[in-house]
Amino acid sequence: MQTAAQIPHDVSYLDYKGKYKGIFAWIFSTDHKRIALLYMFSMMTLFLVGVALGLAMKLELIAPGRTIMGPQSYNAVFTVHGVIMIFMIVIPGLPAVFGNFMLPIMIGAKDVAFPKLNLLSWYIYVLGALLVIASVLFGNGIPDTGWTFYAPYSFKTGTNLLPAIFGAFVLGFSSILTGLNFIVTIHRMRAPGMTWFKMPLFPWSLYGTAWIQLLATPVVGITLVLVSLERIFGIGVFDPTLGGDPVLYQHLFWIYSHPAVYVMILPAMGAISEIIPTFSQKHIFGYKAIIASTLAIAFVGYFVWGHHMFTSGMSGTAQYTFSILTFIVAIPSAIKVFNWISTMHKGSINPDIPFLWAVTFIFVFMIGGFSGLVLGALATNVYVHDTAFVVAHFHFIVFGGVGFAFFGAIHYWYPKMFGRMYDKAWAKMGWAFFTVGFLTLYSPMFYLGMMGMPRRYYDYLPEFHAANILSSLGSWVMAFGLVIVIINLFRSAKNGPIAPMDPWHGKTLEWTVPSPPPVENFDEIPVYGEKDGPYNY
Amino acid sequence: MENATQHSDPHYDQEASKLGMWLFIFTELLLFGGLFLVYSIYRFLNPEAFRLAGEELNLTIGAINTIILLVSSMTIAMSTSSLQKKNKGLTIFLLEVTIMLALIFLINKYFEWGVKFDHGIWPGSQHLINDMSKGEILFFGLYFVMTGLHALHIIVGMIIIIVALNKVQKGIVNENRPSLLENAGLYWHLVDLIWIFLFPLFYLIH
């Protein structure tokens, strides 16, 4: 065990030489900052695989009929794309990377409450990812059920589904442990004087997220166990030939998986709530309203799962109850958008890269949100259910929401994490291509869905051709933008100009420590006074 | 401490570890909550079949196992308080008793399941599928899943208690740093509590 004297405070966490060398200095490290980067690199790798699969699907859809793959391959591609993107990227995304890195610093702590458990969570994450990859590489056939593993097909299909289901279960376990760690960290380790209502909004959003992770994930865990046992032994609970009910699977699945949508979006909203005040140089408008709406989303989000199942067979009462609750959960999101816009009002706006991503986030998030109301209304839902409209909606929310927030967050915190600044001209070009590509890719799918093009088919009728060409072209532009963004970030980590401590003039605690932060984060634990607050501009 | 980037003041926060354990217990309750939900739905849909199938279970073994788990909960609680009273020998003895009781529970479970297998009842067995109603198939499906998952928790609990016992022996867990033992106790009470619900649901309700 080392004593305080042995860790010098002027050595950054990147340069610190511990007991282990090379890669072991990373994969045996319990430093929350190194674990955050471990998550970031593993996610970036998996993300590129998911993107490649997405591009393959768009290429298949560039013309009717078989273009590059047949129906079975297409089913496998959208399944693996979904499993990777949902379970490995957007659910853990912001909490595991920026939550791990920034949460302790933003609340003035030296690490999370359970550093070893934190490292264990990453191991479990990698194990889950490897299991899913194993289901692709081995066995007879790549999983083809879609990422939802719906019964009864999930125990009838001959493909190698078990490792994928077990992988999703294991990834859920990683998510639970991260959530548990964050809740305890926020409860026990805030800096002296930092009361709940002086805590910055990103930690607040992580707090709401952590509770959802903790309370919803076990339910999908047991559901996945049950569907696996159904597949292995035939216990009967989801198998109609043995007396079970496959619709019950859908209920149990969405009881988790709808709150999981808020696990994705709440930290994204939290990151946006940090970026907007910094680049407007103004106190966040309606600080408490944003917290209240975070908690409201986390709470009401539990009671809307039925809106995934309007055509699965539910009573009329259940249908309109879920529909009304779905409309209610839109209100807190709208409150947040209102607060962000009001924060910009009369602020001294600095339209730098993170701000561009944040504003684009608000734009695509609103399109996604409004199309969500179309899907939440019973009459229109029946019309567009299981069409490309749904695909467009959740890519606007999940990829548009989480993706834009993630890139906004990484451009915002990059100088803090790596101590260097990226090339802003390239970053701006990457953002522009990405945004144009994104809108070209997904907007036509709203139209296609309204016209009746079903989702999850490798083929379509000739009248959908023109819009599909546009969409596929968009996917290339977006991928081009993505490549620019990633190359720029990678190159700058070594060669970029040295970044100052507070390049954006932010006021939260992470801007009071050197860039990159020292191993211990703070020389002295900061103390919050009576007048201090996270957004005192 | 074996880690590369070890923090200079690895602080010991008893409150934090207890809070973490309680949160973990929430997740366990929700895990079983999903199963209880499935059970109640199918019981509601097949009341007669569930009653018939329930009579097949051995009430005596179930009752004995309930008593065993309740006593083991008592012994582990006593071990915590004897650690506070700095009575290391008694703590170790009580933990050993707890482990023994858990083992007896598992042996009973083994014989109970064995009898079912002898009768040709296991998930997906021909006897179950050909000769029994759908409600009975569901009952036994849930019976094996829920008691099986519970038995798995007993095994995990035993491992945790063995680790705690080992650390008490080495003095790493002592009256000033009792968190690991207390958390092991909390976990064991959870395992006990789940059985307290499983027992009436499967064996008693008619």
HADDOCK unambig.tbl for C-alpha pairs under 7 A between the chains (distance, minus, plus):
assign (segid A and resid 1 and name CA) (segid B and resid 1 and name CA) 5.44 0.50 0.50
assign (segid A and resid 2 and name CA) (segid B and resid 8 and name CA) 5.77 0.50 0.50
assign (segid A and resid 3 and name CA) (segid B and resid 8 and name CA) 5.07 0.50 0.50
assign (segid A and resid 3 and name CA) (segid B and resid 9 and name CA) 6.99 0.50 0.50
assign (segid A and resid 4 and name CA) (segid B and resid 8 and name CA) 4.53 0.50 0.50
assign (segid A and resid 4 and name CA) (segid B and resid 9 and name CA) 6.68 0.50 0.50
assign (segid A and resid 7 and name CA) (segid B and resid 8 and name CA) 6.86 0.50 0.50
assign (segid A and resid 18 and name CA) (segid B and resid 4 and name CA) 4.59 0.50 0.50
assign (segid A and resid 18 and name CA) (segid B and resid 5 and name CA) 5.63 0.50 0.50
assign (segid A and resid 19 and name CA) (segid B and resid 4 and name CA) 4.75 0.50 0.50
assign (segid A and resid 20 and name CA) (segid B and resid 4 and name CA) 5.45 0.50 0.50
assign (segid A and resid 25 and name CA) (segid B and resid 4 and name CA) 5.77 0.50 0.50
assign (segid A and resid 28 and name CA) (segid B and resid 3 and name CA) 5.89 0.50 0.50
assign (segid A and resid 28 and name CA) (segid B and resid 4 and name CA) 6.24 0.50 0.50
assign (segid A and resid 29 and name CA) (segid B and resid 3 and name CA) 5.81 0.50 0.50
assign (segid A and resid 29 and name CA) (segid B and resid 4 and name CA) 5.32 0.50 0.50
assign (segid A and resid 29 and name CA) (segid B and resid 5 and name CA) 5.31 0.50 0.50
assign (segid A and resid 30 and name CA) (segid B and resid 3 and name CA) 6.77 0.50 0.50
assign (segid A and resid 30 and name CA) (segid B and resid 5 and name CA) 6.25 0.50 0.50
assign (segid A and resid 30 and name CA) (segid B and resid 6 and name CA) 6.98 0.50 0.50
assign (segid A and resid 31 and name CA) (segid B and resid 5 and name CA) 5.99 0.50 0.50
assign (segid A and resid 180 and name CA) (segid B and resid 20 and name CA) 6.32 0.50 0.50
assign (segid A and resid 180 and name CA) (segid B and resid 23 and name CA) 6.49 0.50 0.50
assign (segid A and resid 184 and name CA) (segid B and resid 16 and name CA) 6.05 0.50 0.50
assign (segid A and resid 184 and name CA) (segid B and resid 19 and name CA) 6.61 0.50 0.50
assign (segid A and resid 184 and name CA) (segid B and resid 20 and name CA) 6.14 0.50 0.50
assign (segid A and resid 188 and name CA) (segid B and resid 16 and name CA) 6.42 0.50 0.50
assign (segid A and resid 214 and name CA) (segid B and resid 27 and name CA) 6.09 0.50 0.50
assign (segid A and resid 215 and name CA) (segid B and resid 27 and name CA) 6.06 0.50 0.50
assign (segid A and resid 215 and name CA) (segid B and resid 30 and name CA) 6.86 0.50 0.50
assign (segid A and resid 218 and name CA) (segid B and resid 27 and name CA) 5.75 0.50 0.50
assign (segid A and resid 218 and name CA) (segid B and resid 30 and name CA) 5.83 0.50 0.50
assign (segid A and resid 218 and name CA) (segid B and resid 31 and name CA) 4.71 0.50 0.50
assign (segid A and resid 219 and name CA) (segid B and resid 30 and name CA) 6.12 0.50 0.50
assign (segid A and resid 219 and name CA) (segid B and resid 31 and name CA) 5.35 0.50 0.50
assign (segid A and resid 219 and name CA) (segid B and resid 34 and name CA) 5.58 0.50 0.50
assign (segid A and resid 221 and name CA) (segid B and resid 31 and name CA) 6.98 0.50 0.50
assign (segid A and resid 222 and name CA) (segid B and resid 31 and name CA) 5.68 0.50 0.50
assign (segid A and resid 222 and name CA) (segid B and resid 34 and name CA) 6.58 0.50 0.50
assign (segid A and resid 233 and name CA) (segid B and resid 123 and name CA) 5.68 0.50 0.50
assign (segid A and resid 233 and name CA) (segid B and resid 124 and name CA) 5.56 0.50 0.50
assign (segid A and resid 234 and name CA) (segid B and resid 123 and name CA) 6.10 0.50 0.50
assign (segid A and resid 234 and name CA) (segid B and resid 124 and name CA) 5.04 0.50 0.50
assign (segid A and resid 235 and name CA) (segid B and resid 123 and name CA) 5.06 0.50 0.50
assign (segid A and resid 235 and name CA) (segid B and resid 124 and name CA) 6.19 0.50 0.50
assign (segid A and resid 235 and name CA) (segid B and resid 138 and name CA) 6.93 0.50 0.50
assign (segid A and resid 235 and name CA) (segid B and resid 141 and name CA) 4.50 0.50 0.50
assign (segid A and resid 236 and name CA) (segid B and resid 137 and name CA) 6.83 0.50 0.50
assign (segid A and resid 236 and name CA) (segid B and resid 138 and name CA) 5.81 0.50 0.50
assign (segid A and resid 236 and name CA) (segid B and resid 141 and name CA) 6.44 0.50 0.50
assign (segid A and resid 237 and name CA) (segid B and resid 138 and name CA) 6.18 0.50 0.50
assign (segid A and resid 242 and name CA) (segid B and resid 134 and name CA) 5.58 0.50 0.50
assign (segid A and resid 242 and name CA) (segid B and resid 137 and name CA) 6.79 0.50 0.50
assign (segid A and resid 243 and name CA) (segid B and resid 134 and name CA) 4.75 0.50 0.50
assign (segid A and resid 243 and name CA) (segid B and resid 135 and name CA) 6.56 0.50 0.50
assign (segid A and resid 243 and name CA) (segid B and resid 138 and name CA) 6.80 0.50 0.50
assign (segid A and resid 520 and name CA) (segid B and resid 7 and name CA) 6.94 0.50 0.50
